[in-house]
Every structure is written in structure tokens, then in C-alpha cells.
Amino acid sequence: MDTKMWTDESDNYTQRAIELHGKELYNTSDRIESSKEISNNISKFIKSPKNILDIGCAFGASINALKDKFSEAFFFGIDPGKESISIANVNLANNRISFINGFSHDLPYEDNKFDVVIFSMVLQWIPRKQLIKTISEVDRVLKVGGIVYIQEFLTNKPVTSISRHDKEIYIFKDNYSLFFTVYPWFKEVYREVKKIDSGEDQQRNISIIRKYKLDDVYTIKQGAVEKK
């Protein structure tokens, strides 16, 4: 079982947001509060990030809210939705903010570029056959000492369901921090579980994963040479 990439649904999400909020697309109270939470949490670990990547950025709401908090940073948004990216570019693009169409498993950025990579309610949509590739790409573009910011649903066990907007799309709810920390150079340095009283389907997790140097996580075996 897998799912098609969320190309169409990204644009559908953006269109629903426009219909619901109109000119207040970037300034709803929920978006402001969520982005404040993201920026505050990032600041605990990276005081002055230089390059920030938002994967699954849609029309750029998170970047819009973060750009003033991190006024010296350069922002990069990537999303499969062509209309979403077009709207983001029209409204927000400038000399330090750029948006492109693309996929999490094939990031068109150089190695070790980013201080922060953001997944905000995105990992659940990624096809399972592209999930390992996605993690590998994040590892490639993230600097040592950089962080991955994850916000996702947190069910008591992995579950999948069909999107109510598209019967060909499956949503995968899981504890995604574990997909990174299975590798010893990724360590979870912050975790917060929210909406516990809202039930398992709505419970959410914020997780910050830091990337460490290999020398810091592997112990060199002394006094012996391994035989081939």
C-alpha cells in the first residue's frame, strides 16, 4: 500500500485556505500562534540560523511568519503544488526568500546548506517508498549542528487512513522522530506532546532533532585492529 505524491492536494489545500480566509490568508490567529511556537522552539537551539528550509511549504505561511523573527536568515520553500508555489512567489518572494516546485526525496540544494529543516504536518503525506529517500536527502542538506523541526500527529500506534479529499491518497500518522533517531547522529533534543485531551487521532507531537558529528556519536575501539 502506498499513495501518490500530494501534488494536487497541496494546491487544493491552498485553494481551501484562500476561500476560507481571503486576504487574511497569512494572518489568521492559528497561523500566527503556530509560527510563533515554531520560531520560539527553533531559537532555543539555533539563535541565528543562516539558511532555513521549509519542506511542504504550500503557500508559504510559515516562512512569512518566521521571516521577521530571523531577519538575517535566507528562506527556501519547496512544495509539489504548482499553484501553491506560484502564490507564495507572488506574495512573499524577495532577495532572501525563494520558493520552488519539488519533492522531499529529491532536494535541489547543495550538501550541508541548511541550519534548520522544517516539516510542519507534512511527513504524513509522503509516500512510504519515498520516506527513506526523504530522510537521506534531509541528512545530506542539513549541516552538522543543524536541526530538523517536526510537527505531526502522534497516534498511540502507526495508523493510515484515506484522505477525505482524494481517495487515492493515504495519510500515515506515526512517531516520525523515530525515523530520524534510528541513526545515531540524529538525537531528539526537544519533545512536546499537545492536544492529549483531544483523543488519539488529534494528539500532536513537536520534536526537534539535532544532527551531530560522527566522531561525537561513535566510540573508536582502542588497541585492536579489526580483521577483514
Residue, then its C-alpha position, 0 to 999 in steps of 0.5 A: m500500500d502506498t499513495k501518490m505524491w500530494t501534488d494536487e492536494s497541496d494546491n487544493y489545500t491552498q485553494r481551501a485556505i484562500e476561500l476560507h480566509g481571503k486576504e487574511l490568508y497569512n494572518t489568521s490567529d492559528r497561523i500566527e500562534s503556530s509560527k510563533e511556537i515554531s520560531n520560539n522552539i527553533s531559537k532555543f537551539i539555533k539563535s541565528p540560523k543562516n539558511i532555513l528550509d521549509i519542506g511542504c511549504a504550500f503557500g508559504a505561511s510559515i516562512n512569512a511568519l518566521k521571516d521577521k523573527f530571523s531577519e538575517a536568515f535566507f528562506f527556501g520553500i519547496d512544495p509539489g503544488k504548482e499553484s501553491i508555489s506560484i502564490a507564495n512567489v507572488n506574495l512573499a518572494n524577495n532577495r532572501i526568500s525563494f520558493i520552488n516546485g519539488f519533492s522531499h526525496d529529491l532536494p535541489y540544494e547543495d550538501n550541508k546548506f541548511d541550519v534548520v529543516i522544517f516539516s510542519m504536518v507534512l511527513q504524513w503525506i509522503p509516500r512510504k517508498q519515498l520516506i527513506k529517500t526523504i530522510s537521506e536527502v534531509d541528512r545530506v542538506l542539513k549541516v552538522g549542528g543543524i536541526v530538523y523541526i517536526q510537527e505531526f500527529l502522534t497516534n498511540k500506534p502507526v495508523t493510515s487512513i484515506s484522505r477525505h479529499d482524494k481517495e487515492i491518497y493515504i495519510f500515515k500518522d506515526n512517531y516520525s522522530l523515530f525515523f530520524t533517531v534510528y541513526p545515531w547522529f540524529k538525537e531528539v533534543y526537544r519533545e512536546v506532546k499537545k492536544i492529549d485531551s483531544g483523543e488519539d487521532q488529534q494528539r500532536n507531537i513537536s520534536i526537534i532533532r539535532k544532527y551531530k558529528l560522527d566522531d561525537v556519536y561513535t566510540i573508536k575501539q582502542g588497541a585492536v585492529e579489526k580483521k577483514 
